[in-house]
């Protein structure tokens, strides 16, 4: 990977992180406004994430975890 390829890779990673940060901020605002989702909804969402994560390299190597809070 050349310098341009690395720069593009880093730029894309930064953009993804900014999007995640903004999403997290919005979720926190909505949770403060509406309260936490019911535990059943949280469990269903966690199951969907686990199913979709199967075979994903970041999940398999432990970089990302799919657990309920």
The first five atom37 places (N, CA, C, CB, O) and aatype in JSON, in Angstrom:
{
  "aatype": [20, 20, 20, 20, 20, 20, 20, 20, 20, 20, 20, 20, 20, 20, 20, 20, 20, 20, 20, 20, 20, 20, 20, 20, 20, 20, 20, 20, 20, 20, 20, 20, 20, 20, 20, 20, 20, 20, 20, 20, 20, 20, 20, 20, 20, 20, 20, 20, 20, 20, 20, 20, 20, 20, 20, 20, 20, 20, 20, 20, 20, 20, 20, 20, 20, 20, 20, 20, 20],
  "atom_mask": [
    [1, 1, 1, 1, 1],
    [1, 1, 1, 1, 1],
    [1, 1, 1, 1, 1],
    [1, 1, 1, 1, 1],
    [1, 1, 1, 1, 1],
    [1, 1, 1, 1, 1],
    [1, 1, 1, 1, 1],
    [1, 1, 1, 1, 1],
    [1, 1, 1, 1, 1],
    [1, 1, 1, 1, 1],
    [1, 1, 1, 1, 1],
    [1, 1, 1, 1, 1],
    [1, 1, 1, 1, 1],
    [1, 1, 1, 1, 1],
    [1, 1, 1, 1, 1],
    [1, 1, 1, 1, 1],
    [1, 1, 1, 1, 1],
    [1, 1, 1, 1, 1],
    [1, 1, 1, 1, 1],
    [1, 1, 1, 1, 1],
    [1, 1, 1, 1, 1],
    [1, 1, 1, 1, 1],
    [1, 1, 1, 1, 1],
    [1, 1, 1, 1, 1],
    [1, 1, 1, 1, 1],
    [1, 1, 1, 1, 1],
    [1, 1, 1, 1, 1],
    [1, 1, 1, 1, 1],
    [1, 1, 1, 1, 1],
    [1, 1, 1, 1, 1],
    [1, 1, 1, 1, 1],
    [1, 1, 1, 1, 1],
    [1, 1, 1, 1, 1],
    [1, 1, 1, 1, 1],
    [1, 1, 1, 1, 1],
    [1, 1, 1, 1, 1],
    [1, 1, 1, 1, 1],
    [1, 1, 1, 1, 1],
    [1, 1, 1, 1, 1],
    [1, 1, 1, 1, 1],
    [1, 1, 1, 1, 1],
    [1, 1, 1, 1, 1],
    [1, 1, 1, 1, 1],
    [1, 1, 1, 1, 1],
    [1, 1, 1, 1, 1],
    [1, 1, 1, 1, 1],
    [1, 1, 1, 1, 1],
    [1, 1, 1, 1, 1],
    [1, 1, 1, 1, 1],
    [1, 1, 1, 1, 1],
    [1, 1, 1, 1, 1],
    [1, 1, 1, 1, 1],
    [1, 1, 1, 1, 1],
    [1, 1, 1, 1, 1],
    [1, 1, 1, 1, 1],
    [1, 1, 1, 1, 1],
    [1, 1, 1, 1, 1],
    [1, 1, 1, 1, 1],
    [1, 1, 1, 1, 1],
    [1, 1, 1, 1, 1],
    [1, 1, 1, 1, 1],
    [1, 1, 1, 1, 1],
    [1, 1, 1, 1, 1],
    [1, 1, 1, 1, 1],
    [1, 1, 1, 1, 1],
    [1, 1, 1, 1, 1],
    [1, 1, 1, 1, 1],
    [1, 1, 1, 1, 1],
    [1, 1, 1, 1, 1]
  ],
  "atom_positions": [
    [[0.85, -1.16, 0.0], [0.0, 0.0, 0.0], [0.9, 1.23, 0.0], [-0.97, 0.0, 1.22], [1.79, 1.36, 0.84]],
    [[0.66, 2.11, -0.95], [1.45, 3.33, -1.03], [0.94, 4.39, -0.08], [1.43, 3.86, -2.45], [-0.03, 4.19, 0.66]],
    [[1.63, 5.54, -0.1], [1.27, 6.64, 0.8], [-0.16, 7.12, 0.55], [2.25, 7.8, 0.63], [-0.89, 7.41, 1.5]],
    [[-0.55, 7.21, -0.71], [-1.92, 7.65, -1.02], [-2.96, 6.63, -0.54], [-2.08, 7.87, -2.54], [-4.0, 7.01, -0.01]],
    [[-2.66, 5.37, -0.73], [-3.57, 4.33, -0.28], [-3.72, 4.33, 1.23], [-3.09, 2.97, -0.75], [-4.82, 4.16, 1.75]],
    [[-2.6, 4.53, 1.92], [-2.65, 4.58, 3.38], [-3.42, 5.8, 3.85], [-1.24, 4.59, 3.97], [-4.23, 5.71, 4.78]],
    [[-3.19, 6.93, 3.21], [-3.89, 8.17, 3.56], [-5.4, 8.01, 3.36], [-3.36, 9.35, 2.73], [-6.19, 8.46, 4.19]],
    [[-5.79, 7.38, 2.26], [-7.21, 7.15, 2.0], [-7.8, 6.21, 3.04], [-7.41, 6.57, 0.58], [-8.94, 6.39, 3.49]],
    [[-7.02, 5.2, 3.43], [-7.46, 4.24, 4.44], [-7.69, 4.95, 5.78], [-6.42, 3.11, 4.61], [-8.71, 4.74, 6.43]],
    [[-6.74, 5.79, 6.17], [-6.85, 6.52, 7.43], [-8.03, 7.5, 7.37], [-5.53, 7.29, 7.74], [-8.78, 7.61, 8.33]],
    [[-8.19, 8.19, 6.27], [-9.3, 9.13, 6.11], [-10.65, 8.42, 6.25], [-9.23, 9.84, 4.75], [-11.56, 8.92, 6.9]],
    [[-10.76, 7.25, 5.63], [-12.01, 6.48, 5.72], [-12.25, 6.02, 7.16], [-11.97, 5.27, 4.76], [-13.38, 6.04, 7.64]],
    [[-11.18, 5.6, 7.84], [-11.32, 5.15, 9.24], [-11.76, 6.31, 10.14], [-10.0, 4.55, 9.74], [-12.6, 6.13, 11.02]],
    [[-11.19, 7.47, 9.92], [-11.57, 8.66, 10.71], [-13.03, 9.01, 10.44], [-10.64, 9.87, 10.38], [-13.77, 9.33, 11.37]],
    [[-13.43, 8.96, 9.19], [-14.83, 9.27, 8.84], [-15.79, 8.29, 9.51], [-15.02, 9.22, 7.3], [-16.83, 8.69, 10.04]],
    [[-15.45, 7.01, 9.5], [-16.3, 6.01, 10.18], [-16.39, 6.29, 11.67], [-15.76, 4.58, 9.95], [-17.46, 6.18, 12.26]],
    [[-15.27, 6.67, 12.28], [-15.28, 6.95, 13.71], [-16.12, 8.18, 14.02], [-13.85, 7.16, 14.23], [-16.86, 8.19, 15.01]],
    [[-16.03, 9.21, 13.19], [-16.85, 10.4, 13.39], [-18.33, 10.03, 13.29], [-16.5, 11.49, 12.35], [-19.14, 10.49, 14.09]],
    [[-18.69, 9.21, 12.31], [-20.08, 8.78, 12.17], [-20.53, 8.01, 13.4], [-20.25, 7.92, 10.91], [-21.64, 8.23, 13.88]],
    [[-19.7, 7.13, 13.91], [-20.05, 6.36, 15.11], [-20.2, 7.27, 16.32], [-18.97, 5.29, 15.39], [-21.11, 7.1, 17.12]],
    [[-19.3, 8.24, 16.44], [-19.39, 9.18, 17.56], [-20.69, 9.98, 17.51], [-18.18, 10.13, 17.56], [-21.36, 10.17, 18.53]],
    [[-21.05, 10.44, 16.31], [-22.3, 11.19, 16.15], [-23.51, 10.32, 16.45], [-22.4, 11.77, 14.74], [-24.47, 10.77, 17.08]],
    [[-23.48, 9.08, 16.0], [-24.57, 8.15, 16.27], [-24.69, 7.9, 17.77], [-24.36, 6.84, 15.51], [-25.8, 7.89, 18.31]],
    [[-23.57, 7.68, 18.43], [-23.58, 7.46, 19.88], [-24.16, 8.67, 20.61], [-22.16, 7.17, 20.39], [-24.93, 8.52, 21.56]],
    [[-23.78, 9.85, 20.17], [-24.32, 11.08, 20.78], [-25.83, 11.15, 20.61], [-23.66, 12.32, 20.16], [-26.55, 11.48, 21.56]],
    [[-26.31, 10.85, 19.41], [-27.75, 10.86, 19.16], [-28.46, 9.82, 20.02], [-28.04, 10.61, 17.67], [-29.51, 10.09, 20.59]],
    [[-27.89, 8.63, 20.1], [-28.51, 7.58, 20.91], [-28.57, 7.97, 22.38], [-27.73, 6.27, 20.76], [-29.57, 7.71, 23.05]],
    [[-27.53, 8.61, 22.88], [-27.54, 9.06, 24.27], [-28.6, 10.13, 24.5], [-26.16, 9.59, 24.67], [-29.28, 10.13, 25.53]],
    [[-28.74, 11.05, 23.55], [-29.78, 12.09, 23.66], [-31.17, 11.46, 23.68], [-29.67, 13.09, 22.49], [-32.01, 11.82, 24.5]],
    [[-31.4, 10.51, 22.78], [-32.71, 9.87, 22.71], [-32.99, 9.04, 23.96], [-32.81, 8.98, 21.47], [-34.12, 9.0, 24.45]],
    [[-31.96, 8.37, 24.48], [-32.15, 7.59, 25.7], [-32.48, 8.5, 26.87], [-30.9, 6.76, 26.0], [-33.32, 8.17, 27.71]],
    [[-31.82, 9.66, 26.94], [-32.11, 10.62, 28.01], [-33.54, 11.15, 27.88], [-31.1, 11.8, 27.98], [-34.22, 11.4, 28.88]],
    [[-33.98, 11.31, 26.65], [-35.32, 11.84, 26.37], [-36.4, 10.79, 26.59], [-35.39, 12.36, 24.94], [-37.46, 11.1, 27.14]],
    [[-36.15, 9.57, 26.17], [-37.2, 8.55, 26.15], [-36.98, 7.4, 27.13], [-37.31, 7.98, 24.77], [-37.89, 6.59, 27.35]],
    [[-35.79, 7.32, 27.73], [-35.48, 6.22, 28.61], [-34.84, 5.08, 27.83], [-36.73, 5.73, 29.32], [-34.84, 5.07, 26.6]],
    [[-34.3, 4.13, 28.57], [-33.64, 2.98, 27.96], [-34.67, 2.05, 27.32], [-32.81, 2.21, 29.0], [-35.8, 1.96, 27.79]],
    [[-34.27, 1.37, 26.24], [-35.17, 0.37, 25.65], [-35.42, -0.77, 26.65], [-34.59, -0.18, 24.33], [-34.57, -1.06, 27.5]],
    [[-36.56, -1.39, 26.53], [-36.88, -2.54, 27.38], [-35.83, -3.63, 27.18], [-38.3, -3.08, 27.06], [-35.25, -3.75, 26.1]],
    [[-35.59, -4.41, 28.22], [-34.56, -5.45, 28.15], [-34.84, -6.45, 27.03], [-34.47, -6.19, 29.49], [-33.9, -6.96, 26.41]],
    [[-36.11, -6.73, 26.75], [-36.45, -7.66, 25.66], [-35.97, -7.1, 24.32], [-37.98, -7.91, 25.62], [-35.45, -7.84, 23.48]],
    [[-36.13, -5.81, 24.11], [-35.69, -5.19, 22.87], [-34.16, -5.23, 22.78], [-36.2, -3.72, 22.77], [-33.61, -5.51, 21.72]],
    [[-33.49, -4.95, 23.9], [-32.03, -5.0, 23.92], [-31.54, -6.41, 23.61], [-31.49, -4.54, 25.28], [-30.57, -6.58, 22.87]],
    [[-32.18, -7.41, 24.17], [-31.79, -8.8, 23.93], [-32.01, -9.19, 22.47], [-32.58, -9.75, 24.85], [-31.16, -9.86, 21.87]],
    [[-33.14, -8.76, 21.89], [-33.4, -9.05, 20.48], [-32.36, -8.39, 19.58], [-34.81, -8.57, 20.08], [-31.87, -9.01, 18.64]],
    [[-32.01, -7.14, 19.88], [-31.01, -6.43, 19.09], [-29.65, -7.12, 19.19], [-30.9, -4.96, 19.54], [-28.95, -7.28, 18.19]],
    [[-29.28, -7.53, 20.4], [-28.0, -8.22, 20.59], [-27.96, -9.51, 19.79], [-27.77, -8.51, 22.08], [-26.93, -9.85, 19.2]],
    [[-29.07, -10.24, 19.75], [-29.13, -11.48, 18.99], [-28.95, -11.21, 17.49], [-30.47, -12.2, 19.24], [-28.24, -11.95, 16.81]],
    [[-29.59, -10.16, 16.98], [-29.44, -9.8, 15.56], [-27.98, -9.48, 15.26], [-30.35, -8.59, 15.2], [-27.44, -9.95, 14.26]],
    [[-27.34, -8.69, 16.13], [-25.94, -8.36, 15.91], [-25.06, -9.61, 15.95], [-25.47, -7.35, 16.97], [-24.14, -9.74, 15.14]],
    [[-25.33, -10.51, 16.88], [-24.53, -11.75, 16.95], [-24.68, -12.56, 15.68], [-24.95, -12.59, 18.17], [-23.7, -13.06, 15.14]],
    [[-25.91, -12.69, 15.2], [-26.15, -13.47, 13.98], [-25.44, -12.86, 12.78], [-27.66, -13.57, 13.7], [-24.84, -13.58, 11.98]],
    [[-25.5, -11.55, 12.66], [-24.87, -10.89, 11.51], [-23.36, -10.85, 11.63], [-25.4, -9.48, 11.36], [-22.66, -10.73, 10.63]],
    [[-22.86, -10.94, 12.85], [-21.42, -10.86, 13.07], [-20.72, -12.19, 12.83], [-21.14, -10.4, 14.47], [-19.49, -12.22, 12.7]],
    [[-21.45, -13.27, 12.76], [-20.82, -14.58, 12.56], [-19.95, -14.56, 11.31], [-21.89, -15.69, 12.46], [-20.4, -14.21, 10.22]],
    [[-18.7, -14.94, 11.51], [-17.78, -14.98, 10.38], [-17.13, -13.66, 10.06], [-18.49, -15.47, 9.19], [-16.27, -13.6, 9.17]],
    [[-17.5, -12.59, 10.75], [-16.87, -11.29, 10.49], [-15.51, -11.27, 11.19], [-17.77, -10.11, 10.99], [-15.44, -11.56, 12.38]],
    [[-14.42, -10.95, 10.47], [-13.09, -11.04, 11.04], [-12.9, -10.22, 12.33], [-12.09, -10.6, 10.03], [-12.27, -10.71, 13.26]],
    [[-13.43, -9.01, 12.4], [-13.25, -8.19, 13.6], [-13.95, -8.81, 14.79], [-13.78, -6.77, 13.37], [-13.49, -8.65, 15.93]],
    [[-15.05, -9.51, 14.55], [-15.76, -10.16, 15.64], [-15.0, -11.42, 16.05], [-17.22, -10.52, 15.23], [-14.81, -11.68, 17.24]],
    [[-14.55, -12.19, 15.05], [-13.87, -13.46, 15.33], [-12.57, -13.25, 16.1], [-13.58, -14.19, 14.04], [-12.2, -14.1, 16.92]],
    [[-11.86, -12.15, 15.85], [-10.59, -11.96, 16.56], [-10.74, -11.21, 17.88], [-9.62, -11.21, 15.67], [-9.74, -10.92, 18.55]],
    [[-11.97, -10.9, 18.26], [-12.23, -10.27, 19.55], [-12.09, -8.76, 19.52], [-11.3, -10.84, 20.57], [-12.18, -8.12, 20.57]],
    [[-11.86, -8.16, 18.35], [-11.74, -6.71, 18.25], [-13.05, -6.02, 18.6], [-11.29, -6.31, 16.85], [-13.05, -4.94, 19.19]],
    [[-14.16, -6.65, 18.24], [-15.49, -6.1, 18.5], [-16.27, -7.14, 19.28], [-16.23, -5.71, 17.17], [-16.15, -8.34, 19.01]],
    [[-17.06, -6.68, 20.24], [-17.89, -7.64, 20.97], [-19.35, -7.25, 20.82], [-17.49, -7.7, 22.46], [-19.68, -6.07, 20.68]],
    [[-20.19, -8.23, 20.86], [-21.64, -8.02, 20.77], [-22.25, -8.52, 22.07], [-22.26, -8.76, 19.53], [-22.67, -9.68, 22.17]],
    [[-22.3, -7.66, 23.05], [-22.89, -8.03, 24.33], [-23.92, -6.99, 24.7], [-21.82, -8.16, 25.43], [-23.89, -5.86, 24.22]],
    [[-24.83, -7.38, 25.56], [-25.82, -6.42, 26.05], [-25.27, -5.74, 27.28], [-27.17, -7.11, 26.35], [-24.47, -6.31, 28.03]],
    [[-25.71, -4.52, 27.48], [-25.23, -3.76, 28.64], [-26.04, -4.08, 29.87], [-25.28, -2.25, 28.37], [-25.79, -3.54, 30.94]]
  ]
}
